[in-house]
């Protein structure tokens, strides 16, 4: 593990790259699922214009929110797990 202010090893850089890729791909999938669930009925069925427009707008608002929430949650969890254990304390995984 690198200490604060130190350089990262190649393995740490690779782990961060993989985690960022995972965060982006899983966030895109989650956003697509939310958009499809919310706006899908407006695209598949003949609904009244007002309801159809409302569902599409709601889907367009919720999808980026879900995307950002997923990216942030994955990267925060990765950063928290990557922190070195504190000296003098036992490791909870041992």
N, C-alpha and C positions, 0 to 999 in steps of 0.2 A: 504494500500500500504506500502511496505517496503521502508525505506529510504536507501540511499546509505550506504553500510557498515552494514546494519541491516539484520536480518534474515527474510526469506520469510515465510509467513503464509502457512498453508496446502492448502488453496484455491488458492493461487498464484502458488504454486508448481504444483498443479493439472492443473491449466490453462496453465502453461508452457508445461507440459507433453502432454496435449491434442493438443496444438498448434504445438508442434514438430511432433507429430503423423500425424496431418493434413498436415503439410508441406511435410513430407516424402511420404505420400500416394498420395497427389495431384501432387507432383513432379514426382513420378513414373508413374502415369497416363499420365501426359503431355509428358514425355519422350517417353512412349510407342506410343502415338498418333503421335508424330513427327517422330519416327522411322518407324512406319507403313506407314505414308504418303510419306516419302522419299524413303525408301527401299522396301516398299510393291510391287510396280510394278516390281522390279527386282526379287522378290520372286514368284510373281503370273504369270508373263508373260515370254515368251521366248524372251529375248532381246539379242542384241549383247553383247558378253563377256565384252568388255571394258565399255559399258554403265552400265551393270549389276554390275560390280565390283565398278564402280564409285558411283553408287547409294547406294550400301551397305556401302561403306566406309564413304560416306557423312552422312548416317543415323547413323553410329557408332560414328561419331564425334559430330553430332548435338544433339543426345539424352542425353549424359552426360552434355552438355552445358545447355540445357533446364532444366534438372534436377537440377543442381546447381543454376541456375538463379531463378527457382521457390522456392527452399528451402530458399535461401537468401532473396528473396522479401517477402515471408510470415513471416519469423522470424524478419526481420527488421521492417515490418509494425506492428507486434505484440509488439515488444519492444517499438516502438514509441508511440503506443496507451496505453501502460502500465505505461508510465511515469506520475508521479503526476503533477497536474496542479500547476502553479506558484502562490504563494501567492500574493494577491493584484490585480489579474487579473480576469476578469469574465470568466466563462466557456462558450465556444461558443455553447455548446449543450443546454444551459439553455434558 
